[in-house]
């Protein structure tokens, strides 16, 4: 499955099949949350949250691809990611794009 952030597939004529998405709501355990809170006092990268978002991106991308495969798509174009807070300590990450088939 070809995944692109552009709105076309170079060298291919395409037919749009529809929007596909994958999402995940994730949080860190209380211990890592506490340590991240302490780190925010002194500054620096919050590695536990960086890792959490990286994992969430991977899961949401896989779910989006699975949806595209169910539509027999050859590629997903115009891929974007968005995040939002759900509750304190939990966030949703969604991947979405347009599933396309080569003509």
N, C-alpha and C positions, 0 to 999 in steps of 0.2 A: 504494500500500500504506500503510494507516494503521498507525502504530507508537505504542503506548501503554505506559506503565508501570503503568496501573491494570488491574484485573481484569474490566473490562467495556468495551463500546463505547457511549457515551452515545446513547440513543435507538434502539438496535438490539437485536434479539434475536439471539443468536449460538449457533453450534454449534462446540464445540472439535474441532479436527482432529488435534492432537497437538503435541508439543514440536518446536521448530525451534531450530537453533543455527548459529553461525558462529564460527570461531576463526582465530587467526593467531599464529604464534610469530615474534617480531621481536627484532632487536638493532641496536645502533649500531656503526659502524666503530671501529677501535682509536683513531683520532685523536680522534673525538668522545668516546669513552669516557675517554680520558686527560684531555681538557679538563674533562669533567664531574667526574672525580675531583679535579682541582685546585680546581674551584669548590666542591666539598663541604668543602674545608678552610677556605675563607673564608666560606662561607654564601651563601645566595641561591638563586634558582630555577635549576634545571637545565633550561634551555630545550630542549636537544637531546632530553632524555627526555620533556619535556612534548609536544614535537612528535611523537616516536616513538609515544607512547601515543595521541595524538589520531588519527594515521594508522591505528594498529592498531584503534581503536574504529570508524573509518569502514569499514575492510576487513571486520572481523568482522560489522558491521551489514549490509553489502551481502551477505555470504555467507548470513547468516540470512534475509534477505529473499528471496534466490534460492531457498532451500530452501522457504520459505513459498509462493512463487509456483508452485513445482513441485507443491504440494498444492492449488493453486487457492484459496488463502486470500484473504480480503478485508482482513485485519488481523492484526497480531501484538500480543497483549496481555501484560501482566505481564513486560515486558522488563527484564532485569537484565544487568549486566556483572560479570565476575570476572577477576582476574589471578592468575598464579602464576609463580614463578621456575622456569625449566627448567634452566639452567646459569648460571654467572657471566656476566653481560652479556646474557642472553637471557631474555625473558619471554613467556608466553602470555597473550593476552587473548581471552576468549570472551563472546559475546553470546548470550542465549537467552531464549525466551519461548514462549507458546502461540499457535499459528496457529489462527485462527477464520474461519468463514464466516458471512455474514449469512443468517438464515432468511427 
